[in-house]
């Protein structure tokens, strides 16, 4: 079977093309509306809530390399949006938490983020199609790959 007529190749190509097209568009729209890059929003999204996350868990959740997530946290920390704390149980790791200012910026940006996703992605598909896409893509991930609702949660 030629590669272009292979269903898995077609699905993979469509996934990559949608990602490559929509991520820069969402990033530009979010920057224009709120001044936040999409990568910053993604970090704030994962930190929004009562928990703090280990840097490694944050990197896993935002799907970034350890080096890249560290740079992002440094940028966000310099703007007062997150706080980094040493892990008293492991001197090699640190926790990250969202600040009140970070939570405020996140909540201001959330409607723009959601509207952009709805306009560029969700609005193109019926609810059942969206559920099918999500279920199908989650099948590709092992249960260990799926985000834990509260990894690294500490009280």
C-alpha positions as CSV (number, residue, x, y, z in Angstrom):
1,X,0.0,0.0,0.0
2,X,1.5,3.4,-1.0
3,X,2.2,5.6,2.1
4,X,-0.2,8.3,1.0
5,X,-3.1,5.8,0.9
6,X,-2.3,4.3,4.3
7,X,-4.9,5.3,6.9
8,X,-2.4,5.7,9.7
9,X,-0.1,7.9,7.6
10,X,-3.1,10.0,6.5
11,X,-4.3,10.5,10.1
12,X,-0.7,11.2,11.3
13,X,-0.2,13.8,8.5
14,X,-3.5,15.5,9.3
15,X,-2.6,15.6,13.0
16,X,0.7,17.2,12.3
17,X,-0.7,19.7,9.8
18,X,-3.5,20.8,12.2
19,X,-1.0,21.2,15.0
20,X,1.5,23.1,12.8
21,X,-1.3,25.5,11.5
22,X,-3.3,26.1,14.7
23,X,-0.6,26.5,17.4
24,X,1.1,29.6,15.8
25,X,-2.4,31.1,15.1
26,X,-3.5,30.5,18.7
27,X,-0.2,31.9,20.0
28,X,-0.5,35.0,17.9
29,X,-4.1,35.6,18.9
30,X,-3.4,35.1,22.6
31,X,-0.3,37.4,22.4
32,X,-2.4,40.1,20.7
33,X,-5.3,39.8,23.1
34,X,-3.4,39.3,26.4
35,X,0.3,39.8,25.9
36,X,0.9,36.1,27.0
37,X,2.6,33.7,24.7
38,X,0.8,30.3,24.4
39,X,3.7,28.5,26.1
40,X,3.3,30.8,29.2
41,X,-0.5,30.2,29.2
42,X,0.1,26.4,29.0
43,X,2.3,26.6,32.1
44,X,-0.1,28.8,34.0
45,X,-3.0,26.4,33.0
46,X,-1.2,23.5,34.6
47,X,-0.4,25.4,37.7
48,X,-3.8,26.9,38.2
49,X,-5.2,25.4,41.3
50,X,-4.1,24.7,44.9
51,X,-1.2,22.4,44.0
52,X,2.4,23.1,43.3
53,X,4.2,20.9,40.8
54,X,7.7,19.5,40.6
55,X,9.6,21.0,37.7
56,X,9.8,17.6,36.1
57,X,6.0,17.0,36.4
58,X,5.4,20.4,34.9
59,X,7.6,19.6,32.0
60,X,5.8,16.4,31.4
61,X,2.4,18.1,31.5
62,X,3.3,20.9,29.1
63,X,5.3,18.5,26.9
64,X,8.5,20.4,27.0
65,X,12.1,19.5,27.7
66,X,13.5,20.1,31.1
67,X,15.7,22.9,29.8
68,X,12.8,24.6,28.0
69,X,10.4,24.4,31.0
70,X,13.2,25.8,33.2
71,X,13.6,28.8,30.9
72,X,9.9,29.4,30.8
73,X,9.6,29.2,34.6
74,X,12.5,31.7,34.9
75,X,10.7,34.1,32.5
76,X,7.4,33.7,34.3
77,X,9.1,34.1,37.7
78,X,10.8,37.3,36.6
79,X,7.3,38.7,35.7
80,X,5.9,37.6,39.1
81,X,3.5,35.0,37.6
82,X,5.0,31.9,39.3
83,X,7.2,31.1,42.3
84,X,9.9,28.4,42.4
85,X,10.8,26.8,45.7
86,X,13.5,24.3,46.6
87,X,12.4,20.8,47.3
88,X,13.5,20.2,50.9
89,X,13.4,16.4,50.4
90,X,15.5,16.5,47.2
91,X,18.0,19.2,46.7
92,X,18.2,18.5,42.9
93,X,14.5,19.4,42.3
94,X,12.2,22.3,42.8
95,X,8.5,23.0,43.0
96,X,6.7,25.6,41.0
97,X,3.4,27.3,42.0
98,X,1.3,30.0,40.5
99,X,1.2,33.4,42.2
100,X,-1.9,35.5,42.7
101,X,-0.7,37.7,39.9
102,X,-0.2,34.7,37.7
103,X,-3.7,33.4,38.5
104,X,-5.2,36.8,37.6
105,X,-3.3,36.9,34.2
106,X,-4.3,33.3,33.5
107,X,-8.0,34.0,34.3
108,X,-7.9,37.1,32.1
109,X,-6.4,35.1,29.2
110,X,-8.6,32.0,29.6
111,X,-11.7,33.3,27.6
112,X,-9.4,34.3,24.7
113,X,-7.7,30.9,24.7
114,X,-11.0,29.0,24.8
115,X,-12.5,31.2,22.1
116,X,-9.5,30.7,19.8
117,X,-9.7,26.9,20.2
118,X,-13.5,27.0,19.6
119,X,-13.1,29.2,16.6
120,X,-10.2,27.4,14.9
121,X,-10.8,23.8,16.0
122,X,-13.9,23.0,18.0
123,X,-16.2,25.0,15.8
124,X,-15.2,23.0,12.8
125,X,-16.4,19.7,14.2
126,X,-19.6,18.4,15.8
127,X,-19.6,17.4,19.5
128,X,-19.6,13.7,18.6
129,X,-16.6,14.2,16.3
130,X,-14.7,16.1,19.0
131,X,-15.4,13.3,21.5
132,X,-14.3,10.7,18.9
133,X,-11.1,12.6,18.1
134,X,-10.2,12.9,21.8
135,X,-11.0,9.2,22.5
136,X,-9.0,8.1,19.5
137,X,-6.0,10.2,20.4
138,X,-6.1,9.1,24.0
139,X,-6.0,5.4,22.9
140,X,-2.6,6.1,21.4
141,X,-1.3,7.2,24.8
142,X,-0.7,4.6,27.5
143,X,-2.5,5.2,30.8
144,X,0.9,6.4,32.2
145,X,1.1,9.0,29.5
146,X,-2.3,10.5,30.3
147,X,-2.2,13.5,32.6
148,X,-2.8,12.7,36.2
149,X,-5.3,15.3,37.5
150,X,-3.0,16.3,40.4
151,X,0.5,14.9,40.0
152,X,3.0,16.2,42.5
153,X,0.1,17.6,44.6
154,X,1.2,18.8,48.0
155,X,-0.9,20.4,50.7
